[in-house]
Structure formats: C-alpha cells, structure tokens
Amino acid sequence: VFSTTSLIQIIKQLVWAKNQESMKCVPNRRIHYNIGLDTEVKLKDTQYTLEHMRAFGMYNYLHLDPWYEDSVYFVDCKGRVLNLTVTLDTALGKPREVYRVDVESSQCEDRLCASLSLTSATWAALSDGSGRLYLLRTGKRGDSSHMKWEPLFNEDLGEPFTILHSVSHVQAGVHSMEVLLLRVQKDPEETKGSGYSVSLEWITVANTAGQGQEKKYEVKKRRVLRGKSVPHYAALEPKGKGLMLASEKPFVFTHVDGRPVEQPEPEPMEVEKTDPIYFWQQTTEDVTLCVRMPEGITKEGVQFRLTADNMTIGVQGFPPLLEGQLFASVDPEASAWIIKNDKSLEVTLQKRGEGPMWPELVMGDKRGEYVMSDEQAALIHERLTHLTSEDLNGNPDRDKPPCNSQELEDCDGFPEDSFSLTHFDEQSLKPTQVVNLGSHQYLFTVDANPSEMPCLCLRHDVDALVWQPRPDQPGNMWEHIATFNALGYVQASKRDKKFATCAPNFSYASLCECLRRAFIYRQPSPVETVLFNRKQGRQVGQVAKQQVASLDSDKPILGFRATNERLYILTSSNLFVLKVNNN
C-alpha cells in the first residue's frame, strides 16, 4: 500500500528516467538531443576559392546568446530559427521555433547558409542566405520567454551575404542598428588571382518615425570596404563609432551610399637607383675620390678645377661630371689627381685640419657611394661587439639557453602570411591605428562581455593571449585580459582542427576537429596532493588538465560554442551538451 505522496514521487522518478532515456543521457555529464535536421548548405561549384571556404565552408552554425548563456540558436534548412535551452543541470528543453523565413522565396542560385547575430538583449539580425536582411525584435529572451520574434525591418540588399557582427544603440532618442555583412564577389579587376574579392558592407538602419508615429526602420547609410582576404576578426564598436578588422590583406572603403570614395593619391614610385658615378672614402686627414671617366682618357682630356671650397671634374667638350661646393674646406696645394687604368680619375683632397668625418662629399650630390675603409669597419665592429655574439647564448649568465629555431618541431612553425589589426573611424573612414601582428597567429574570437566588443585570441610564442578591444582608450586600444599557457603550441598540432573557443570567464579553452572529437584545456588549478618537478626539484602547486570528448556521431561538426559551465557542439543531426564546470 502506497500513500498518495509516495505515488507522486514514484511517478516523478519514472517520468524523469523516461526523459533521460529519450535524451540519451550519457555518463560523465554529457547529453545530446536528436534534432534530426539537415542544417548544412553545401558550397556550389562556382564557390571554389579559398575565401569561399573560409567565409562559408567554415561557418559556425551555432549561436550562443551572451545575455542568456543557457540558450543556443541555429537556423535549419526549413528556415526556422530554433532555440534550445538548458532547463536543468543535465536536461534540454524541446527545440522552440522563434521565427521562420520563407525558404521558397529565398531560393537563389548562389544561396549561402542562413546567419544570425544576436544584436542586443532584445534585438537580433538575420540573413536568409539569399541577400535579404531581417531585423527582429525578440523581447527579453530567457527561460520564461516564449514570445515569437517580431520583424521590424525586411529588405533585399543585393547579392547573398552572411552577417559578421551587429550592435544596437540609441542616440538622441533615435534607435539605430549597425550590421556588418560579408560577401565574396566577382572582381573584374582581379586578373591574376582567383577572380574574386572580399566585400564588407557596413549598414546603418534607424527608426525614422516621429514622436507618436508607428515605428518604421529604414537604411540610413551604406558603406563598402574591399580587400583580398576574408578577415579573421571583424566587429563594430558598441555605438557604431568605428570598425575593427584583423586580416591578412588590407581593406579600404570604396563606396558610401553608392558613391565612390576618393582614394588618396598613390605615393610616388621610388626612382630606380642607377650605378654611382664616383666612389669616395675618407680619414680624419684626407678624402680619396674615384670618378668614372671614358675609357682611354688622357690628362689633356681631363677638366679639373679645385679651390678651397669648390671642385669641378669633367671631360673637355662635355658638361662637368661632378661640380659643386665641398662639404668642408681643403688645401688645394696639397691635393692631387692621377689617371688609373685609363678609365678612372683618382683625386686626393687634403683637409684643412683634422676634424669630424664628412657626411657627404659635394653638397647635395647623391650620385656617389661612400666606401668604408677597413680601419673604420674594424672600429665600428669593435664598438658593436657588446650587441652581438657568435655564440647562440648571448647571455651566459642565464641558466636557460635561448631557443634554437633549428630544433623547432613542425607544429611550432608560424604561418608565413603576416596580418594586421586595423581600427577605422566612422567619420573619416580612414584607419586611425594599425598594428602589424606579424606571425602572431589568430586563434579564435569570444564574447567575454556582451556590452563590449568581442575579444580576439592570438598566439604569442607557445601561449595564447586574449585581447579586449577598448576603442574609448586610443592610447591603449587593446588590453591583454587572459592567457592560456601552451595553447598556441597545442592547437598547432591539431591538423584537423575546425573550431576553437573558450569560456567567457576564461576558465577553460576548447578545440574541436571536423569529426567526433573535442579537446578541453583547463586553466591551472591547485592540487590536493604534493607534487614535485623531478628535473628542477621544486614543488608544483598547480596543474593544468586536458580532457578529450568523443562524440557518438559520425556527422561533421557544424557549430561549436562554450559557456562558463557547458560546451555546445552541433552536427547535422544532434546537439551535444557537455557539462564542463560546476557553478
């Protein structure tokens, strides 16, 4: 005999067990939901370039809500924007449709994958993949919100695009949304390369209705940038005052509202350097000059005139080869010239007195070449000895020798293509700051704080450093806020790496391969037992841990996102949720 209370508890346990079975709850805090949807859009034969693959073939189909990080979104092949929310620690709610795009009307020959950008806590930007942009009022999203998203802007903007980033702001009572779009377009001027160029379009959509009128959103401004490579990082400032790009090739603004932007005049090309017509060297007492002359020249054909401050050298019947004021006074009586090898004139000029070395022979004449004497070269080498060393270890006092680049492994090598980080001003459309990142390889982008610009993670030697853009601090525009030790070394060894990310609180970083496997790298944490480094003989207080998750799926990974507690992995048929941290 059971009491009513006991029956209710038994029923709850049975229902919970049934739910866990239906969601295929896997031990070690791992669950996955069978979504049974084909979300991937295959690239066409015309989309064959490396830039198409970078922009669209490696697109992250899963979108994490930074304002409500227990919620993720993706767009399926039916045009539905689906939301899944973690309702319990080890349970997922059912997929909930928040908006639907008319797929039939959005079909086109070069259709791309649909893209989504969560603009603010109450707004989102959506592309259907065929060239149409939707701006949606979502309301306050979260666990208890079940309202449908409301489209307040819907317009065809031309060729298909994906959304890179978007922000929302209110200024002087006018609500505006800034959206950054990416296209890979045919370029008729590109004759040597693939025939395509990368286009970024920065669009401003604002509410134009007056007070008391119905809200109406229209495009207020369109700005186009062009470059030759897909940017690794592209983000707009919170109030739309600027744009930041990290790319291998430079970008420039080409059009504003359809009108071409006047490009600055190209710098004059450097004149090809010709062979010098004379060589000269000096000591503290004299100057020796050697001038090229016509072969077979005789002393009767030489035109030579020397005063204390001026000199003229030439050939009879022709303009002077060298003429002008000497840098300093000489003694004409103690100077002399001779013909050497019937094709050059050697002149010895005696300085008036011992003094500083001459920076030039004839004032303003750049047609000569200064030759350093052996004594001068030996003296300079002696003065620079403390800055150079033939030994690999330039500082023998240090215990650790420097790294020998010849002993580096393959995964330690840096890519040859260097790239730069550029900040553009919204008013002038010109770069205000450009940082050459050299071989600091881009790793990933992460939203650490939704009210600020996304962070970018770069490889520095073997480590990975996270940088937070601070556009309001021109003197310190990029701030280092986190480090993942040895992550740069580790990720370089992952040949099949597709996505990388980290937790917003930087407690762990994670990489995933194209199929099945995900790697989790935790920050160092204190150890409960006593450990010693046998080589150095010192106690180790913290240890970093690595974990590997193998997914029960043979489908390619299409989406990869991380929160402080969970890791979300999307395939074409399943959404996996891995519990990484506890509260």
Order of alpha helices (4+ residues) and beta strands (2+ residues): alpha-beta-beta-beta-beta-beta-beta-beta-beta-beta-beta-beta-beta-beta-beta-beta-beta-beta-beta-beta-beta-beta-beta-beta-beta-beta-beta-alpha-beta-beta-beta-beta-beta-beta-alpha-beta-beta-beta-beta-beta-beta-beta-beta-beta
